[in-house]
Amino acid sequence: MQPIDNEYDADDDACSQCGAGVAAARWQLGYRVCLPCGESLAVSTRASWCVIQPYGKGPYMLVTPAAAFSTLLDTNQKQLRS
């Protein structure tokens, strides 16, 4: 999400992904994508991470693609953490 501009320009409310119009209320809140493009971006982002519980009484951990290698190394409760 891009930062909110203080000035609202009604001519510049096109979706950054497909070029369709974005609702004025969404544009003023700082969203620069239309609802269908925002939905597809959210689905693709959500598909790239998961939540795991590495061992029995351990906490839930969010695993993202960027942190997957180090997170999986840290899942052994008997070894020191990195």
VMD Tcl script that builds the backbone (N, CA, C; Angstrom):
set m [mol new atoms 246]
animate dup $m
set s [atomselect $m all]
$s set {name element resname resid chain x y z} {
  {N N MET 1 A 0.845 -1.171 0.000}
  {CA C MET 1 A 0.000 0.000 0.000}
  {C C MET 1 A 0.889 1.231 0.000}
  {N N GLN 2 A 0.597 2.168 -0.851}
  {CA C GLN 2 A 1.377 3.382 -0.959}
  {C C GLN 2 A 0.882 4.410 0.047}
  {N N PRO 3 A 1.749 5.348 0.431}
  {CA C PRO 3 A 1.313 6.361 1.401}
  {C C PRO 3 A 0.205 7.240 0.837}
  {N N ILE 4 A -0.571 7.782 1.725}
  {CA C ILE 4 A -1.707 8.620 1.344}
  {C C ILE 4 A -1.195 10.014 0.975}
  {N N ASP 5 A -1.605 10.506 -0.185}
  {CA C ASP 5 A -1.271 11.864 -0.591}
  {C C ASP 5 A -2.260 12.820 0.044}
  {N N ASN 6 A -1.806 14.006 0.387}
  {CA C ASN 6 A -2.702 14.997 0.979}
  {C C ASN 6 A -3.659 15.583 -0.045}
  {N N GLU 7 A -3.236 15.637 -1.303}
  {CA C GLU 7 A -4.081 16.205 -2.339}
  {C C GLU 7 A -4.727 15.085 -3.144}
  {N N TYR 8 A -6.020 15.175 -3.347}
  {CA C TYR 8 A -6.762 14.176 -4.106}
  {C C TYR 8 A -6.990 14.701 -5.512}
  {N N ASP 9 A -6.560 13.933 -6.498}
  {CA C ASP 9 A -6.741 14.307 -7.899}
  {C C ASP 9 A -7.721 13.322 -8.519}
  {N N ALA 10 A -8.904 13.782 -8.887}
  {CA C ALA 10 A -9.954 12.909 -9.408}
  {C C ALA 10 A -9.582 12.305 -10.753}
  {N N ASP 11 A -8.682 12.939 -11.495}
  {CA C ASP 11 A -8.294 12.405 -12.799}
  {C C ASP 11 A -7.268 11.283 -12.690}
  {N N ASP 12 A -6.666 11.117 -11.542}
  {CA C ASP 12 A -5.563 10.177 -11.394}
  {C C ASP 12 A -5.959 8.965 -10.543}
  {N N ASP 13 A -7.213 8.516 -10.618}
  {CA C ASP 13 A -7.659 7.409 -9.780}
  {C C ASP 13 A -7.749 6.104 -10.563}
  {N N ALA 14 A -6.704 5.780 -11.306}
  {CA C ALA 14 A -6.661 4.531 -12.067}
  {C C ALA 14 A -5.892 3.482 -11.284}
  {N N CYS 15 A -6.319 2.243 -11.406}
  {CA C CYS 15 A -5.678 1.117 -10.736}
  {C C CYS 15 A -4.240 0.975 -11.237}
  {N N SER 16 A -3.313 0.742 -10.326}
  {CA C SER 16 A -1.909 0.610 -10.715}
  {C C SER 16 A -1.634 -0.726 -11.399}
  {N N GLN 17 A -2.553 -1.683 -11.307}
  {CA C GLN 17 A -2.351 -2.993 -11.920}
  {C C GLN 17 A -3.010 -3.097 -13.297}
  {N N CYS 18 A -4.286 -2.716 -13.380}
  {CA C CYS 18 A -5.027 -2.931 -14.630}
  {C C CYS 18 A -5.465 -1.648 -15.314}
  {N N GLY 19 A -5.406 -0.526 -14.631}
  {CA C GLY 19 A -5.798 0.740 -15.230}
  {C C GLY 19 A -7.267 1.090 -15.079}
  {N N ALA 20 A -8.061 0.229 -14.462}
  {CA C ALA 20 A -9.483 0.514 -14.239}
  {C C ALA 20 A -9.619 1.586 -13.162}
  {N N GLY 21 A -10.797 2.156 -13.055}
  {CA C GLY 21 A -11.032 3.187 -12.051}
  {C C GLY 21 A -11.106 2.612 -10.647}
  {N N VAL 22 A -10.585 3.354 -9.692}
  {CA C VAL 22 A -10.643 2.976 -8.278}
  {C C VAL 22 A -11.654 3.896 -7.606}
  {N N ALA 23 A -12.487 3.343 -6.736}
  {CA C ALA 23 A -13.490 4.144 -6.041}
  {C C ALA 23 A -12.813 5.280 -5.274}
  {N N ALA 24 A -13.470 6.440 -5.241}
  {CA C ALA 24 A -12.888 7.627 -4.616}
  {C C ALA 24 A -12.566 7.394 -3.136}
  {N N ALA 25 A -13.437 6.678 -2.440}
  {CA C ALA 25 A -13.195 6.419 -1.015}
  {C C ALA 25 A -11.951 5.557 -0.817}
  {N N ARG 26 A -11.769 4.549 -1.667}
  {CA C ARG 26 A -10.565 3.709 -1.583}
  {C C ARG 26 A -9.316 4.522 -1.902}
  {N N TRP 27 A -9.412 5.370 -2.914}
  {CA C TRP 27 A -8.260 6.180 -3.325}
  {C C TRP 27 A -7.837 7.122 -2.202}
  {N N GLN 28 A -8.803 7.728 -1.522}
  {CA C GLN 28 A -8.494 8.647 -0.432}
  {C C GLN 28 A -7.911 7.926 0.777}
  {N N LEU 29 A -8.224 6.636 0.931}
  {CA C LEU 29 A -7.637 5.848 2.015}
  {C C LEU 29 A -6.223 5.376 1.694}
  {N N GLY 30 A -5.797 5.554 0.452}
  {CA C GLY 30 A -4.433 5.193 0.099}
  {C C GLY 30 A -4.304 3.940 -0.730}
  {N N TYR 31 A -5.423 3.284 -1.049}
  {CA C TYR 31 A -5.379 2.087 -1.879}
  {C C TYR 31 A -5.272 2.502 -3.342}
  {N N ARG 32 A -4.295 1.949 -4.048}
  {CA C ARG 32 A -4.077 2.324 -5.443}
  {C C ARG 32 A -4.420 1.193 -6.403}
  {N N VAL 33 A -5.146 0.189 -5.922}
  {CA C VAL 33 A -5.598 -0.916 -6.776}
  {C C VAL 33 A -7.104 -1.066 -6.617}
  {N N CYS 34 A -7.763 -1.558 -7.678}
  {CA C CYS 34 A -9.200 -1.793 -7.620}
  {C C CYS 34 A -9.474 -3.058 -6.796}
  {N N LEU 35 A -10.729 -3.308 -6.477}
  {CA C LEU 35 A -11.075 -4.467 -5.651}
  {C C LEU 35 A -10.663 -5.805 -6.273}
  {N N PRO 36 A -10.940 -6.055 -7.563}
  {CA C PRO 36 A -10.524 -7.354 -8.128}
  {C C PRO 36 A -8.998 -7.553 -8.121}
  {N N CYS 37 A -8.248 -6.505 -8.451}
  {CA C CYS 37 A -6.788 -6.627 -8.430}
  {C C CYS 37 A -6.279 -6.784 -6.998}
  {N N GLY 38 A -6.885 -6.080 -6.055}
  {CA C GLY 38 A -6.504 -6.212 -4.654}
  {C C GLY 38 A -6.780 -7.608 -4.126}
  {N N GLU 39 A -7.890 -8.189 -4.543}
  {CA C GLU 39 A -8.222 -9.554 -4.133}
  {C C GLU 39 A -7.201 -10.548 -4.669}
  {N N SER 40 A -6.845 -10.418 -5.948}
  {CA C SER 40 A -5.877 -11.356 -6.519}
  {C C SER 40 A -4.500 -11.179 -5.895}
  {N N LEU 41 A -4.102 -9.943 -5.569}
  {CA C LEU 41 A -2.832 -9.722 -4.879}
  {C C LEU 41 A -2.844 -10.336 -3.482}
  {N N ALA 42 A -3.961 -10.213 -2.778}
  {CA C ALA 42 A -4.061 -10.781 -1.434}
  {C C ALA 42 A -4.012 -12.305 -1.473}
  {N N VAL 43 A -4.681 -12.906 -2.448}
  {CA C VAL 43 A -4.679 -14.369 -2.560}
  {C C VAL 43 A -3.272 -14.878 -2.882}
  {N N SER 44 A -2.577 -14.222 -3.792}
  {CA C SER 44 A -1.235 -14.683 -4.144}
  {C C SER 44 A -0.252 -14.467 -2.993}
  {N N THR 45 A -0.408 -13.390 -2.232}
  {CA C THR 45 A 0.458 -13.163 -1.082}
  {C C THR 45 A 0.185 -14.190 0.004}
  {N N ARG 46 A -1.077 -14.481 0.257}
  {CA C ARG 46 A -1.445 -15.442 1.298}
  {C C ARG 46 A -0.980 -16.849 0.943}
  {N N ALA 47 A -0.924 -17.178 -0.330}
  {CA C ALA 47 A -0.501 -18.511 -0.752}
  {C C ALA 47 A 0.985 -18.739 -0.535}
  {N N SER 48 A 1.752 -17.682 -0.293}
  {CA C SER 48 A 3.197 -17.838 -0.181}
  {C C SER 48 A 3.683 -17.995 1.258}
  {N N TRP 49 A 2.798 -17.994 2.252}
  {CA C TRP 49 A 3.240 -18.194 3.625}
  {C C TRP 49 A 2.284 -19.115 4.367}
  {N N CYS 50 A 2.730 -19.645 5.486}
  {CA C CYS 50 A 1.885 -20.529 6.281}
  {C C CYS 50 A 2.220 -20.359 7.762}
  {N N VAL 51 A 1.371 -20.880 8.623}
  {CA C VAL 51 A 1.567 -20.848 10.059}
  {C C VAL 51 A 1.788 -22.273 10.514}
  {N N ILE 52 A 2.864 -22.496 11.276}
  {CA C ILE 52 A 3.169 -23.841 11.762}
  {C C ILE 52 A 3.341 -23.820 13.275}
  {N N GLN 53 A 3.205 -24.982 13.878}
  {CA C GLN 53 A 3.582 -25.171 15.273}
  {C C GLN 53 A 4.700 -26.200 15.240}
  {N N PRO 54 A 5.952 -25.763 15.383}
  {CA C PRO 54 A 7.093 -26.625 15.108}
  {C C PRO 54 A 7.215 -27.844 16.015}
  {N N TYR 55 A 6.759 -27.762 17.253}
  {CA C TYR 55 A 6.797 -28.907 18.147}
  {C C TYR 55 A 5.660 -28.796 19.137}
  {N N GLY 56 A 5.417 -29.828 19.896}
  {CA C GLY 56 A 4.236 -29.982 20.737}
  {C C GLY 56 A 3.747 -28.763 21.482}
  {N N LYS 57 A 4.566 -28.203 22.353}
  {CA C LYS 57 A 4.118 -27.082 23.176}
  {C C LYS 57 A 4.736 -25.761 22.739}
  {N N GLY 58 A 5.220 -25.713 21.531}
  {CA C GLY 58 A 5.848 -24.501 21.022}
  {C C GLY 58 A 4.831 -23.496 20.532}
  {N N PRO 59 A 5.279 -22.276 20.318}
  {CA C PRO 59 A 4.380 -21.236 19.816}
  {C C PRO 59 A 4.121 -21.408 18.324}
  {N N TYR 60 A 3.048 -20.831 17.862}
  {CA C TYR 60 A 2.785 -20.814 16.426}
  {C C TYR 60 A 3.770 -19.851 15.772}
  {N N MET 61 A 4.247 -20.201 14.585}
  {CA C MET 61 A 5.229 -19.383 13.889}
  {C C MET 61 A 4.747 -19.110 12.473}
  {N N LEU 62 A 4.922 -17.877 12.023}
  {CA C LEU 62 A 4.604 -17.495 10.660}
  {C C LEU 62 A 5.831 -17.776 9.802}
  {N N VAL 63 A 5.653 -18.568 8.751}
  {CA C VAL 63 A 6.750 -18.906 7.858}
  {C C VAL 63 A 6.501 -18.240 6.518}
  {N N THR 64 A 7.383 -17.324 6.162}
  {CA C THR 64 A 7.314 -16.642 4.873}
  {C C THR 64 A 8.430 -17.169 3.983}
  {N N PRO 65 A 8.349 -16.980 2.679}
  {CA C PRO 65 A 9.412 -17.474 1.797}
  {C C PRO 65 A 10.787 -16.916 2.141}
  {N N ALA 66 A 10.847 -15.668 2.582}
  {CA C ALA 66 A 12.134 -15.053 2.900}
  {C C ALA 66 A 12.772 -15.662 4.149}
  {N N ALA 67 A 11.962 -16.117 5.091}
  {CA C ALA 67 A 12.477 -16.631 6.350}
  {C C ALA 67 A 12.336 -18.144 6.482}
  {N N ALA 68 A 11.960 -18.842 5.427}
  {CA C ALA 68 A 11.679 -20.276 5.525}
  {C C ALA 68 A 12.901 -21.079 5.938}
  {N N PHE 69 A 14.058 -20.808 5.364}
  {CA C PHE 69 A 15.251 -21.596 5.655}
  {C C PHE 69 A 15.637 -21.488 7.125}
  {N N SER 70 A 15.746 -20.268 7.657}
  {CA C SER 70 A 16.148 -20.111 9.057}
  {C C SER 70 A 15.060 -20.604 10.007}
  {N N THR 71 A 13.793 -20.435 9.653}
  {CA C THR 71 A 12.706 -20.907 10.509}
  {C C THR 71 A 12.711 -22.424 10.611}
  {N N LEU 72 A 12.919 -23.089 9.498}
  {CA C LEU 72 A 12.943 -24.548 9.530}
  {C C LEU 72 A 14.155 -25.085 10.276}
  {N N LEU 73 A 15.273 -24.374 10.263}
  {CA C LEU 73 A 16.426 -24.783 11.050}
  {C C LEU 73 A 16.158 -24.636 12.541}
  {N N ASP 74 A 15.330 -23.679 12.926}
  {CA C ASP 74 A 15.042 -23.404 14.331}
  {C C ASP 74 A 13.924 -24.264 14.917}
  {N N THR 75 A 13.376 -25.193 14.151}
  {CA C THR 75 A 12.225 -25.946 14.651}
  {C C THR 75 A 12.593 -27.107 15.555}
  {N N ASN 76 A 13.861 -27.452 15.693}
  {CA C ASN 76 A 14.275 -28.528 16.591}
  {C C ASN 76 A 14.394 -27.953 18.004}
  {N N GLN 77 A 13.547 -28.411 18.921}
  {CA C GLN 77 A 13.532 -27.848 20.283}
  {C C GLN 77 A 14.735 -28.290 21.102}
  {N N LYS 78 A 15.488 -29.277 20.667}
  {CA C LYS 78 A 16.622 -29.782 21.419}
  {C C LYS 78 A 17.927 -29.072 21.076}
  {N N GLN 79 A 17.935 -28.248 20.016}
  {CA C GLN 79 A 19.156 -27.576 19.600}
  {C C GLN 79 A 19.063 -26.083 19.879}
  {N N LEU 80 A 20.237 -25.442 19.920}
  {CA C LEU 80 A 20.283 -23.996 20.117}
  {C C LEU 80 A 19.681 -23.283 18.916}
  {N N ARG 81 A 19.075 -22.146 19.180}
  {CA C ARG 81 A 18.459 -21.361 18.110}
  {C C ARG 81 A 19.499 -20.461 17.472}
  {N N SER 82 A 19.251 -20.060 16.217}
  {CA C SER 82 A 20.181 -19.148 15.538}
  {C C SER 82 A 19.839 -17.709 15.826}
}
mol reanalyze $m
mol bondsrecalc $m
mol representation Tube
mol addrep $m
